[in-house]
Amino acid sequence: MFEAVEQFIANPGHFLQRNALIPKVNLGALRIEHFTLRPAPDVHCLGTDGSAIPAWEVVLTPPTTVASFQAFWVPY
């Protein structure tokens, strides 16, 4: 899981070409928060070529979590 966060931080565009992100957060207001990624159970996603790609849940996490990143939460 930590590797996925590191890859996402290093190159979000590249990561999103090969992975699917599923938001599991409902904050309701625009603000900066800390998030992490975890495997999304029972979610099956396909890339543009039809091959299976990993699915990750985006979850809110305390700022002290080692494998986290800061991002704007846009509630729409």
DSSP file (Angstrom, degrees, kcal/mol; ACC not computed):
  #  RESIDUE AA STRUCTURE BP1 BP2  ACC     N-H-->O    O-->H-N    N-H-->O    O-->H-N    TCO  KAPPA ALPHA  PHI   PSI    X-CA   Y-CA   Z-CA
    1    1 A M     >        0   0    0      0, 0.0     4,-1.7     0, 0.0     3,-0.4   0.000 360.0 360.0 360.0 -42.2    0.0    0.0    0.0
    2    2 A F  H  >  +     0   0    0      1,-0.2     4,-2.4     2,-0.2     5,-0.2   0.873 360.0  57.2 -59.6 -35.7    2.8    2.5    0.8
    3    3 A E  H  > S+     0   0    0      1,-0.2     4,-2.6     2,-0.2    -1,-0.2   0.885 103.4  53.0 -62.2 -38.9    4.2    1.9   -2.6
    4    4 A A  H  > S+     0   0    0     -3,-0.4     4,-2.4     2,-0.2    -1,-0.2   0.914 109.8  48.0 -63.3 -42.4    0.9    3.0   -4.2
    5    5 A V  H  X S+     0   0    0     -4,-1.7     4,-2.6     2,-0.2    -2,-0.2   0.927 112.2  49.3 -63.4 -44.9    0.9    6.2   -2.2
    6    6 A E  H  X S+     0   0    0     -4,-2.4     4,-2.4     1,-0.2    -2,-0.2   0.908 112.3  47.7 -61.3 -42.6    4.5    6.9   -3.2
    7    7 A Q  H  X S+     0   0    0     -4,-2.6     4,-2.1     2,-0.2     8,-0.3   0.905 111.9  50.4 -64.7 -41.5    3.8    6.3   -6.9
    8    8 A F  H  < S+     0   0    0     -4,-2.4    -2,-0.2     1,-0.2    -1,-0.2   0.920 113.1  45.4 -62.9 -44.5    0.7    8.5   -6.7
    9    9 A I  H  < S+     0   0    0     -4,-2.6    -2,-0.2     1,-0.2    -1,-0.2   0.909 113.1  50.6 -65.4 -42.4    2.7   11.4   -5.1
   10   10 A A  H  < S-     0   0    0     -4,-2.4    -2,-0.2     1,-0.2    -1,-0.2   0.871 135.5  -1.6 -66.0 -38.8    5.6   11.0   -7.5
   11   11 A N     X  +     0   0    0     -4,-2.1     4,-2.4    -5,-0.2    -1,-0.2  -0.553  62.2 179.5-156.9  81.7    3.6   11.1  -10.7
   12   12 A P  H  > S+     0   0    0      0, 0.0     4,-2.6     0, 0.0     5,-0.2   0.871  84.5  53.2 -56.8 -40.6   -0.2   11.3  -10.3
   13   13 A G  H  > S+     0   0    0      1,-0.2     4,-1.0     2,-0.2    -5,-0.1   0.928 111.4  44.6 -61.6 -46.2   -0.9   11.3  -14.1
   14   14 A H  H  > S+     0   0    0      1,-0.2     4,-0.6     2,-0.2     3,-0.5   0.911 113.5  51.3 -63.4 -43.5    1.1    8.2  -14.7
   15   15 A F  H >X S+     0   0    0     -4,-2.4     3,-1.2    -8,-0.3     4,-0.7   0.912 108.0  51.8 -60.7 -43.5   -0.5    6.5  -11.6
   16   16 A L  H 3< S+     0   0    0     -4,-2.6    -1,-0.2     1,-0.3    -2,-0.2   0.693 100.9  62.1 -72.1 -17.7   -4.1    7.3  -12.8
   17   17 A Q  H 3< S+     0   0    0     -4,-1.0    -1,-0.3    -3,-0.5    -2,-0.2   0.722 117.0  30.1 -73.2 -20.6   -3.4    5.8  -16.2
   18   18 A R  H << S+     0   0    0     -3,-1.2     2,-0.3    -4,-0.6    -2,-0.2   0.344 120.7  46.0-122.1   3.6   -2.8    2.4  -14.6
   19   19 A N     <  -     0   0    0     -4,-0.7     2,-0.4    34,-0.2    36,-0.2  -0.959  66.6-131.7-144.6 158.9   -5.1    2.5  -11.5
   20   20 A A  E     -a   55   0A   0     34,-2.6    36,-3.0    -2,-0.3     2,-0.5  -0.946  16.9-150.8-114.1 137.3   -8.6    3.5  -10.5
   21   21 A L  E     -a   56   0A   0     -2,-0.4    36,-0.2    34,-0.2    34,-0.0  -0.919   6.7-166.8-109.5 133.0   -9.4    5.7   -7.5
   22   22 A I  E     -a   57   0A   0     34,-3.2    36,-2.5    -2,-0.5     2,-0.3  -0.963  19.1-135.8-117.7 111.8  -12.6    5.3   -5.6
   23   23 A P  E     +a   58   0A   0      0, 0.0    36,-0.1     0, 0.0    34,-0.1  -0.531  24.0 177.0 -71.2 129.0  -13.4    8.1   -3.1
   24   24 A K        +     0   0    0     34,-2.3     2,-0.4    -2,-0.3    36,-0.2  -0.117  51.8  95.6-117.1  32.6  -14.7    6.8    0.2
   25   25 A V        -     0   0    0     34,-0.1     2,-0.3    33,-0.0    33,-0.0  -0.954  45.6-175.3-128.4 141.9  -14.9   10.2    1.9
   26   26 A N        +     0   0    0     -2,-0.4    -2,-0.0     1,-0.1     0, 0.0  -0.729  22.4 151.6-135.5  86.7  -17.8   12.6    2.3
   27   27 A L        -     0   0    0     -2,-0.3    -1,-0.1     2,-0.1     3,-0.0   0.769  39.5-146.9 -89.4 -28.0  -16.5   15.8    3.9
   28   28 A G        +     0   0    0      1,-0.1     2,-0.3    46,-0.0    -1,-0.0   0.294  66.6  67.5  83.7 -11.5  -19.0   18.2    2.5
   29   29 A A  S    S-     0   0    0      2,-0.0     2,-0.4    45,-0.0    44,-0.1  -0.994  86.2-102.4-144.4 150.0  -16.8   21.3    2.2
   30   30 A L        +     0   0    0     -2,-0.3     2,-0.3    44,-0.1    44,-0.2  -0.554  64.5 125.2 -70.1 124.0  -13.7   22.3    0.1
   31   31 A R  E     -B   73   0A   0     42,-1.0    42,-3.0    -2,-0.4     2,-0.5  -0.975  62.2 -91.9-168.5 166.2  -10.6   22.1    2.3
   32   32 A I  E     +B   72   0A   0     -2,-0.3     2,-0.3    40,-0.2    40,-0.2  -0.764  50.9 163.6 -89.0 131.5   -7.2   20.5    2.5
   33   33 A E  E     -B   71   0A   0     38,-2.4    38,-2.1    -2,-0.5     2,-0.4  -0.851  39.2-103.7-137.0 172.0   -7.0   17.1    4.2
   34   34 A H  E     +B   70   0A   0     27,-0.4    27,-2.3    -2,-0.3     2,-0.3  -0.876  41.9 177.3-101.1 135.4   -4.7   14.2    4.6
   35   35 A F  E     -BC  69  60A   0     34,-2.7    34,-2.3    -2,-0.4     2,-0.3  -0.874  13.4-167.9-132.0 162.7   -5.6   11.0    2.6
   36   36 A T  E     - C   0  59A   0     23,-2.1    23,-2.4    -2,-0.3     2,-0.4  -0.908  21.2-119.5-140.3 172.1   -4.2    7.6    1.9
   37   37 A L  E     + C   0  58A   0     30,-0.3    21,-0.2    -2,-0.3   -32,-0.2  -0.910  27.3 174.5-114.3 142.2   -4.9    4.8   -0.5
   38   38 A R  E     - C   0  57A   0     19,-1.7    19,-3.6    -2,-0.4    -2,-0.0  -0.989  44.3 -85.5-140.9 150.7   -6.0    1.3    0.3
   39   39 A P  E     - C   0  56A   0      0, 0.0    17,-0.3     0, 0.0     0, 0.0  -0.259  41.7-127.2 -54.6 136.9   -7.0   -1.6   -1.9
   40   40 A A    >   -     0   0    0     15,-2.5     3,-1.3     3,-0.1    15,-0.2  -0.789  25.3-136.4 -89.8 109.2  -10.7   -1.4   -2.8
   41   41 A P  T 3  S+     0   0    0      0, 0.0     3,-0.1     0, 0.0    15,-0.0  -0.371  80.0   4.4 -68.3 142.1  -12.3   -4.8   -1.9
   42   42 A D  T 3  S+     0   0    0      1,-0.2     2,-0.5    -2,-0.1    -2,-0.0   0.691  96.0 125.8  61.2  21.0  -14.7   -6.3   -4.4
   43   43 A V    <   -     0   0    0     -3,-1.3     2,-0.5    12,-0.1    12,-0.2  -0.955  39.2-169.8-110.6 125.4  -14.1   -3.5   -7.0
   44   44 A H        +     0   0    0     -2,-0.5     2,-0.3    -3,-0.1     8,-0.0  -0.958   8.1 179.9-119.6 116.7  -13.1   -4.7  -10.5
   45   45 A C  E     -D   53   0B   0      8,-0.7     8,-2.1    -2,-0.5     2,-0.4  -0.859  13.6-149.5-118.0 150.7  -11.9   -2.0  -12.9
   46   46 A L  E     -D   52   0B   0     -2,-0.3     6,-0.2     6,-0.2     5,-0.1  -0.942  13.0-131.8-119.8 140.7  -10.8   -2.3  -16.5
   47   47 A G    >   -     0   0    0      4,-3.3     3,-2.0    -2,-0.4   -29,-0.1  -0.176  42.5 -88.6 -75.8 178.2   -8.3   -0.1  -18.4
   48   48 A T  T 3  S+     0   0    0      1,-0.3    -1,-0.1     2,-0.1    -2,-0.0   0.745 130.2  53.4 -63.6 -22.6   -9.0    1.3  -21.8
   49   49 A D  T 3  S-     0   0    0      2,-0.1    -1,-0.3     3,-0.0     3,-0.1   0.391 121.1-107.3 -92.2   4.3   -7.5   -1.9  -23.3
   50   50 A G  S <  S+     0   0    0     -3,-2.0     2,-0.2     1,-0.3    -2,-0.1   0.398  76.8 131.6  89.0  -3.3   -9.9   -4.1  -21.3
   51   51 A S        -     0   0    0      1,-0.1    -4,-3.3    -5,-0.1    -1,-0.3  -0.520  65.7 -97.5 -82.8 152.7   -7.2   -5.4  -19.0
   52   52 A A  E     -D   46   0B   0     -6,-0.2    -6,-0.2    -2,-0.2    -1,-0.1  -0.419  40.9-168.7 -67.5 139.5   -7.8   -5.4  -15.2
   53   53 A I  E     -D   45   0B   0     -8,-2.1    -8,-0.7    -2,-0.1   -34,-0.2  -0.945  29.9 -94.9-127.0 151.9   -6.3   -2.5  -13.3
   54   54 A P        -     0   0    0      0, 0.0   -34,-2.6     0, 0.0     2,-0.4  -0.348  33.9-147.3 -64.3 143.6   -5.9   -2.1   -9.5
   55   55 A A  E     -a   20   0A   0    -12,-0.2   -15,-2.5   -36,-0.2     2,-0.4  -0.954  14.6-168.7-113.9 133.9   -8.7   -0.2   -7.7
   56   56 A W  E     -aC  21  39A   0    -36,-3.0   -34,-3.2    -2,-0.4     2,-0.4  -0.956  17.1-135.0-124.5 139.1   -7.8    1.9   -4.6
   57   57 A E  E     -aC  22  38A   0    -19,-3.6   -19,-1.7    -2,-0.4     2,-0.7  -0.769  16.0-140.3 -87.1 136.5  -10.0    3.6   -2.1
   58   58 A V  E     -aC  23  37A   0    -36,-2.5   -34,-2.3    -2,-0.4     2,-0.4  -0.894  32.0-178.9 -95.2 116.6   -9.1    7.2   -1.2
   59   59 A V  E     - C   0  36A   0    -23,-2.4   -23,-2.1    -2,-0.7     2,-0.1  -0.920  30.8-111.2-124.8 145.2   -9.7    7.5    2.6
   60   60 A L  E     - C   0  35A   0     -2,-0.4   -25,-0.2   -25,-0.2     8,-0.0  -0.457  42.3-179.7 -67.5 140.3   -9.3   10.3    5.1
   61   61 A T        -     0   0    0    -27,-2.3   -27,-0.4    -2,-0.1     7,-0.0  -0.972  33.7 -92.2-142.6 154.9   -6.4    9.7    7.5
   62   62 A P    >   -     0   0    0      0, 0.0     3,-2.0     0, 0.0   -29,-0.0  -0.358  40.8-114.8 -63.0 149.0   -4.8   11.5   10.5
   63   63 A P  T 3  S+     0   0    0      0, 0.0     5,-0.1     0, 0.0   -28,-0.1   0.721 113.1  64.2 -58.6 -20.6   -2.0   13.9    9.5
   64   64 A T  T 3  S+     0   0    0    -30,-0.1     2,-0.2     3,-0.1     4,-0.0   0.532  72.0 117.8 -83.1  -5.5    0.5   11.7   11.4
   65   65 A T    <   -     0   0    0     -3,-2.0     3,-0.4     1,-0.1   -30,-0.1  -0.443  62.8-141.3 -65.6 130.9   -0.1    8.7    9.1
   66   66 A V  S    S+     0   0    0      1,-0.3     2,-1.4    -2,-0.2    -1,-0.1   0.933  94.0  47.5 -60.8 -51.0    3.2    7.8    7.4
   67   67 A A  S    S+     0   0    0      2,-0.0   -30,-0.3   -30,-0.0     2,-0.3  -0.570  90.8 112.4 -96.0  72.8    1.8    6.9    4.0
   68   68 A S        -     0   0    0     -2,-1.4     2,-0.3    -3,-0.4   -32,-0.2  -0.898  45.4-156.9-135.7 167.4   -0.5    9.9    3.4
   69   69 A F  E     -B   35   0A   0    -34,-2.3   -34,-2.7    -2,-0.3     2,-0.3  -0.986  20.9-118.8-142.3 151.3   -0.7   12.9    1.2
   70   70 A Q  E     +B   34   0A   0     -2,-0.3     2,-0.3   -36,-0.2   -36,-0.2  -0.719  41.9 157.0 -90.1 141.5   -2.3   16.3    1.4
   71   71 A A  E     -B   33   0A   0    -38,-2.1   -38,-2.4    -2,-0.3     2,-0.3  -0.986  44.6 -99.4-155.9 157.6   -4.9   17.2   -1.2
   72   72 A F  E     -B   32   0A   0     -2,-0.3     2,-0.7   -40,-0.2   -40,-0.2  -0.654  31.9-141.8 -75.6 135.9   -7.9   19.5   -1.7
   73   73 A W  E     -B   31   0A   0    -42,-3.0   -42,-1.0    -2,-0.3    -1,-0.0  -0.915  15.8-168.2 -97.8 118.0  -11.2   17.7   -1.1
   74   74 A V        -     0   0    0     -2,-0.7     2,-2.2   -44,-0.2   -44,-0.1  -0.928  14.9-144.4-109.1 110.8  -13.7   19.0   -3.7
   75   75 A P              0   0    0      0, 0.0   -45,-0.1     0, 0.0    -2,-0.0  -0.283 360.0 360.0 -81.1  57.8  -17.2   17.9   -2.7
   76   76 A Y              0   0    0     -2,-2.2     0, 0.0     0, 0.0     0, 0.0   0.291 360.0 360.0-158.9 360.0  -18.8   17.3   -6.1
